[in-house]
Amino acid sequence: MDSQGGPYLNKRALCSPLGAARLCQLAMGCAVIAMVAHSAGYSGSQGVFCMAAWCFCFAMTVVVFFLDATRLYSCLPISWDNLTVTCAAFATLMYVTASVVYPLFFVRSECPYAGCDVRNFRIAVTVCSILGALAYGAEVALCRARPGQAVVGYMATVSGLLKVVQGFVACIIFGALANGSEYSRYAATIFCVVVYAFCFALTALVVVMTVCGRTKAVRCLPFDRFVVVCTLLEVLLYLSASVVWPVFCFDTKYGSPWRPSSCPQGRCPWDSKVVVAVFSFVNFGLYVADLIYSQRIRFVSSHVHTNSRM
């Protein structure tokens, strides 16, 4: 028992829908990592990404579950509710991506040279990864702010969750840019890269400020208004990049509207340019949706962590 007469451990970390979701996350993560390491295997950059995603999410969930069960999160100068929903949303995206990439590159209908056991293990890995994604999605759904509620955690709102998705999509754009996109050929495409980097940094700043509980005010602006100003700026910048990038990559004056026949599979600059163009429009749509939803947010600001699950 603690000094206030309560139990040392937080029973809600186990005996609640949220606790059940996290236990399922741990079980699926452990199963996936064990099967991949035992027999399913992985190779290449795609396999390394999937294994890194599963291991990172598993380690993150272990830390979150331990801190929640022992109530040690109350010793940290952070907003616990904002941190946990951010981690769950990010892990959901990572698991969804791994659940698509792994079977796409490693699962075949016929048995590989190593035998049908390897194929069966890889199918089981895919199934467990999908279940893990559903478990993380369930945590996001349980923590998400409902209409009409007094919102304390910004990251639990639709706008806050969109911030996580925007950052994840930006990482996909950066990966495509690094994969031989030839963005340095023109000043206009360099401008687009600067836009992607600046908007990602601004989004990350909002997330970090929220998780650290620094949401009382930014200079003369309330935090919710600061978020709207940042989002509007990001919408305008992404609008310009979404127009400029396709023009300077696919117009016949600067590039090619069609994929060159001599372009190598997997290392084709044209493919990377298409990925950047597509996800630029995706992120532009996300920022527009974020701007619309952020108009409706009025939340309680605080410099300290919330203890709603004490």
Buried (B, 14 or more C-beta within 10 A) or exposed (E): EEEEEEEEEBEBBBEBEBBBBBBBBBBBBBBBBEBBEEBBBBEEEBBEBBBEBBBBBBEBBBEBBEBBBBBEBEEEEBBBBBBBBBBBBBBBBBBBBBBBBBBEBBBEEEEBEEEEEBBBBBBBBBBBBBBBBBBBBBBBEBBBBEEEEEBBBBBBBBBBBBBBBBBBBBBBBBBBBEBBBBBEBBEBBEBBBEBBBEBBEBBBEBBEBBBBBBBEEBEEEBBBEBBBEBBBBBBEBBBBBBBBBBBBBBEEEEBBEEEEEEEEEEEBBBBBBBBBBBBBBBBBBBBBBBBEBBEEBEBEBBEEBBEEBE
